Amino acid sequence: MSITAEKVAEVLALPQQDRAYLAHQLIASLDDTVDADVETQWNEVIDRRSREIEEGKVTCRPVEETVRDIRAKLNARR
């Protein structure tokens, strides 16, 4: 087994949270154009939306229903 394959096997054995962190770091290392301010803004949006869900200010819909509605709207434009 090559060193790369060994490392991949080690990484895949990590807990999900650690793999997610590692994936984020790897992707960030490939993209020199990542704007830290944009990432901060997205995190703020995610936090706000999470709070709105937890506080019952918004209702969630199943993804299947949402995708079906989007497809119907796109098909109506054709």
C-alpha atoms as an extended CHARMM CRD file, in Angstrom:
* protein
*
        78  EXT
         1         1  MET       CA              0.0000000000        0.0000000000        0.0000000000  PROA      1               0.0000000000
         2         2  SER       CA              1.4070000000        3.4250000000       -0.9380000000  PROA      2               0.0000000000
         3         3  ILE       CA              1.9010000000        6.1580000000        1.6200000000  PROA      3               0.0000000000
         4         4  THR       CA             -0.9960000000        8.0980000000        0.0770000000  PROA      4               0.0000000000
         5         5  ALA       CA             -3.3380000000        5.1110000000        0.3420000000  PROA      5               0.0000000000
         6         6  GLU       CA             -2.2280000000        4.5470000000        3.9370000000  PROA      6               0.0000000000
         7         7  LYS       CA             -2.9160000000        8.1670000000        4.8530000000  PROA      7               0.0000000000
         8         8  VAL       CA             -6.3280000000        8.0440000000        3.1650000000  PROA      8               0.0000000000
         9         9  ALA       CA             -7.1710000000        4.9100000000        5.1520000000  PROA      9               0.0000000000
        10        10  GLU       CA             -6.0780000000        6.6430000000        8.3750000000  PROA      10              0.0000000000
        11        11  VAL       CA             -8.1590000000        9.7190000000        7.6020000000  PROA      11              0.0000000000
        12        12  LEU       CA            -11.2430000000        7.6770000000        6.7380000000  PROA      12              0.0000000000
        13        13  ALA       CA            -10.9690000000        5.9910000000       10.1330000000  PROA      13              0.0000000000
        14        14  LEU       CA            -11.2480000000        9.3560000000       11.9220000000  PROA      14              0.0000000000
        15        15  PRO       CA            -14.5270000000       10.4770000000       13.5130000000  PROA      15              0.0000000000
        16        16  GLN       CA            -16.8630000000       12.3970000000       11.1910000000  PROA      16              0.0000000000
        17        17  GLN       CA            -16.1880000000       15.7690000000       12.8300000000  PROA      17              0.0000000000
        18        18  ASP       CA            -12.4300000000       15.3430000000       12.3860000000  PROA      18              0.0000000000
        19        19  ARG       CA            -12.8660000000       14.2920000000        8.7470000000  PROA      19              0.0000000000
        20        20  ALA       CA            -15.0490000000       17.3440000000        8.1020000000  PROA      20              0.0000000000
        21        21  TYR       CA            -12.4430000000       19.6280000000        9.6540000000  PROA      21              0.0000000000
        22        22  LEU       CA             -9.6810000000       18.0200000000        7.6160000000  PROA      22              0.0000000000
        23        23  ALA       CA            -11.7340000000       18.2670000000        4.4110000000  PROA      23              0.0000000000
        24        24  HSD       CA            -12.3410000000       21.9600000000        5.0670000000  PROA      24              0.0000000000
        25        25  GLN       CA             -8.6360000000       22.5680000000        5.6400000000  PROA      25              0.0000000000
        26        26  LEU       CA             -7.6620000000       20.6760000000        2.4830000000  PROA      26              0.0000000000
        27        27  ILE       CA            -10.1420000000       22.5780000000        0.3300000000  PROA      27              0.0000000000
        28        28  ALA       CA             -9.0320000000       25.8910000000        1.8070000000  PROA      28              0.0000000000
        29        29  SER       CA             -5.4140000000       25.0290000000        1.0280000000  PROA      29              0.0000000000
        30        30  LEU       CA             -6.3130000000       24.5690000000       -2.6530000000  PROA      30              0.0000000000
        31        31  ASP       CA             -8.1720000000       27.8520000000       -3.0190000000  PROA      31              0.0000000000
        32        32  ASP       CA             -5.9980000000       30.9360000000       -2.6880000000  PROA      32              0.0000000000
        33        33  THR       CA             -8.9860000000       33.1860000000       -3.3480000000  PROA      33              0.0000000000
        34        34  VAL       CA            -10.9120000000       32.3370000000       -0.1810000000  PROA      34              0.0000000000
        35        35  ASP       CA            -12.0750000000       35.5690000000        1.3770000000  PROA      35              0.0000000000
        36        36  ALA       CA            -12.1170000000       35.2330000000        5.1620000000  PROA      36              0.0000000000
        37        37  ASP       CA            -14.7660000000       37.9660000000        5.3710000000  PROA      37              0.0000000000
        38        38  VAL       CA            -17.0980000000       36.0140000000        3.0980000000  PROA      38              0.0000000000
        39        39  GLU       CA            -16.6680000000       32.9110000000        5.2310000000  PROA      39              0.0000000000
        40        40  THR       CA            -17.4370000000       34.9520000000        8.3560000000  PROA      40              0.0000000000
        41        41  GLN       CA            -20.5540000000       36.3630000000        6.7030000000  PROA      41              0.0000000000
        42        42  TRP       CA            -21.7570000000       32.8880000000        5.6850000000  PROA      42              0.0000000000
        43        43  ASN       CA            -21.2020000000       31.6410000000        9.2370000000  PROA      43              0.0000000000
        44        44  GLU       CA            -23.3180000000       34.5400000000       10.5170000000  PROA      44              0.0000000000
        45        45  VAL       CA            -26.1140000000       33.6370000000        8.0790000000  PROA      45              0.0000000000
        46        46  ILE       CA            -25.9430000000       29.9870000000        9.1360000000  PROA      46              0.0000000000
        47        47  ASP       CA            -26.0520000000       30.9360000000       12.8250000000  PROA      47              0.0000000000
        48        48  ARG       CA            -29.0000000000       33.3060000000       12.2780000000  PROA      48              0.0000000000
        49        49  ARG       CA            -30.9780000000       30.7550000000       10.2840000000  PROA      49              0.0000000000
        50        50  SER       CA            -30.2700000000       28.0430000000       12.8490000000  PROA      50              0.0000000000
        51        51  ARG       CA            -31.5860000000       30.3150000000       15.6140000000  PROA      51              0.0000000000
        52        52  GLU       CA            -34.7140000000       31.0990000000       13.5720000000  PROA      52              0.0000000000
        53        53  ILE       CA            -35.4150000000       27.3770000000       13.1940000000  PROA      53              0.0000000000
        54        54  GLU       CA            -34.7730000000       26.6520000000       16.8820000000  PROA      54              0.0000000000
        55        55  GLU       CA            -37.0100000000       29.5580000000       17.9610000000  PROA      55              0.0000000000
        56        56  GLY       CA            -39.8180000000       28.4420000000       15.6460000000  PROA      56              0.0000000000
        57        57  LYS       CA            -39.7220000000       31.6620000000       13.6070000000  PROA      57              0.0000000000
        58        58  VAL       CA            -39.5140000000       29.7290000000       10.3400000000  PROA      58              0.0000000000
        59        59  THR       CA            -40.8330000000       26.4130000000        9.1760000000  PROA      59              0.0000000000
        60        60  CYS       CA            -38.7500000000       23.8740000000        7.3340000000  PROA      60              0.0000000000
        61        61  ARG       CA            -39.8530000000       21.8930000000        4.3080000000  PROA      61              0.0000000000
        62        62  PRO       CA            -38.6550000000       18.4990000000        3.1690000000  PROA      62              0.0000000000
        63        63  VAL       CA            -35.9400000000       18.8370000000        0.5350000000  PROA      63              0.0000000000
        64        64  GLU       CA            -37.9170000000       16.6240000000       -1.8570000000  PROA      64              0.0000000000
        65        65  GLU       CA            -40.8340000000       19.0610000000       -1.7630000000  PROA      65              0.0000000000
        66        66  THR       CA            -38.5720000000       22.0520000000       -2.3130000000  PROA      66              0.0000000000
        67        67  VAL       CA            -36.7590000000       20.4260000000       -5.2360000000  PROA      67              0.0000000000
        68        68  ARG       CA            -40.0900000000       19.4240000000       -6.7990000000  PROA      68              0.0000000000
        69        69  ASP       CA            -41.3240000000       23.0360000000       -6.5960000000  PROA      69              0.0000000000
        70        70  ILE       CA            -38.1090000000       24.3990000000       -8.0930000000  PROA      70              0.0000000000
        71        71  ARG       CA            -38.2400000000       21.9040000000      -10.9610000000  PROA      71              0.0000000000
        72        72  ALA       CA            -41.8700000000       22.7940000000      -11.6510000000  PROA      72              0.0000000000
        73        73  LYS       CA            -40.9980000000       26.5000000000      -11.8060000000  PROA      73              0.0000000000
        74        74  LEU       CA            -38.0400000000       25.8450000000      -14.1010000000  PROA      74              0.0000000000
        75        75  ASN       CA            -40.1280000000       23.6220000000      -16.3820000000  PROA      75              0.0000000000
        76        76  ALA       CA            -42.8390000000       26.3080000000      -16.5580000000  PROA      76              0.0000000000
        77        77  ARG       CA            -40.2580000000       28.7480000000      -17.9700000000  PROA      77              0.0000000000
        78        78  ARG       CA            -39.4070000000       26.4390000000      -20.8680000000  PROA      78              0.0000000000
